[in-house]
């Protein structure tokens, strides 16, 4: 992956985050949740526009791709293993 690919991923993340932020500012009854917010998430409570759902999907995909690209492969594999162990402790992990 080239530097321009990484820049493209960052641009996708920025554009998606801006669109989601605009939704919160213009249409959401609640502001963007803080990291320590324990209330139900605004995107879970109501029906949000399709554009927002697509922006969230683009944000998730670009973030995952960027993290996977820039971190060591064994770090990514260990994160997946830890996630599976934490969420499915009674199943055999291959």
C-alpha positions as CSV (number, residue, x, y, z in Angstrom):
1,X,0.0,0.0,0.0
2,X,1.4,3.4,-0.9
3,X,1.4,6.6,1.0
4,X,-1.4,7.9,-1.3
5,X,-3.5,4.9,-0.3
6,X,-3.1,5.8,3.3
7,X,-4.0,9.4,2.6
8,X,-7.1,8.2,0.7
9,X,-8.2,6.2,3.7
10,X,-7.7,9.2,6.0
11,X,-9.7,11.3,3.5
12,X,-12.6,8.7,3.6
13,X,-12.5,8.7,7.4
14,X,-12.6,12.5,7.5
15,X,-15.4,12.8,4.9
16,X,-17.5,10.2,6.7
17,X,-17.0,11.7,10.1
18,X,-17.9,15.1,8.8
19,X,-21.1,13.8,7.3
20,X,-22.0,12.0,10.6
21,X,-21.1,15.1,12.6
22,X,-23.4,17.2,10.3
23,X,-26.2,14.8,11.0
24,X,-25.8,15.2,14.7
25,X,-25.6,19.0,14.4
26,X,-28.6,19.4,12.1
27,X,-31.0,16.5,12.6
28,X,-30.2,14.6,15.8
29,X,-32.1,15.5,19.0
30,X,-29.0,14.6,20.9
31,X,-25.4,15.8,20.4
32,X,-22.5,13.5,19.5
33,X,-22.0,11.2,22.5
34,X,-18.9,11.6,24.7
35,X,-16.6,8.8,25.5
36,X,-18.0,8.4,29.0
37,X,-21.7,8.8,28.0
38,X,-23.8,5.9,29.3
39,X,-27.1,6.9,27.6
40,X,-28.4,4.9,24.7
41,X,-26.6,5.9,21.5
42,X,-28.7,8.3,19.3
43,X,-28.1,6.2,16.2
44,X,-29.6,3.2,18.0
45,X,-32.7,5.0,19.2
46,X,-34.3,6.4,16.1
47,X,-34.3,5.8,12.4
48,X,-31.4,7.6,10.8
49,X,-31.0,8.5,7.1
50,X,-29.5,6.1,4.7
51,X,-26.6,8.5,4.0
52,X,-25.7,8.4,7.7
53,X,-25.7,4.6,7.7
54,X,-23.5,4.5,4.6
55,X,-21.2,7.1,6.2
56,X,-20.9,4.9,9.3
57,X,-20.1,1.8,7.2
58,X,-17.5,3.8,5.2
59,X,-16.0,5.0,8.5
60,X,-15.8,1.5,10.0
61,X,-14.3,0.0,6.9
62,X,-11.7,2.7,6.3
63,X,-10.7,2.7,10.0
64,X,-10.3,-1.1,10.0
65,X,-8.3,-1.0,6.8
66,X,-6.1,1.8,8.0
67,X,-5.4,0.1,11.4
68,X,-4.7,-3.3,9.7
69,X,-2.4,-1.7,7.2
70,X,-0.4,0.4,9.6
71,X,0.0,-2.1,12.5
72,X,2.0,-5.2,12.7
73,X,0.2,-8.3,11.3
74,X,0.7,-10.3,14.6
75,X,-0.9,-7.4,16.5
76,X,-4.0,-7.6,14.3
77,X,-4.2,-11.4,14.7
78,X,-3.8,-11.2,18.4
79,X,-6.6,-8.6,18.6
80,X,-8.9,-10.9,16.7
81,X,-8.0,-13.8,18.9
82,X,-8.5,-11.8,22.1
83,X,-11.9,-10.6,20.8
84,X,-13.0,-14.2,20.0
85,X,-11.8,-15.5,23.3
86,X,-13.6,-12.7,25.2
87,X,-16.9,-13.1,23.3
88,X,-17.0,-16.8,22.7
89,X,-15.1,-18.4,25.7
90,X,-16.8,-21.8,25.5
91,X,-16.0,-22.4,21.8
92,X,-12.8,-24.0,20.5
93,X,-10.8,-21.4,18.6
94,X,-8.9,-22.6,15.5
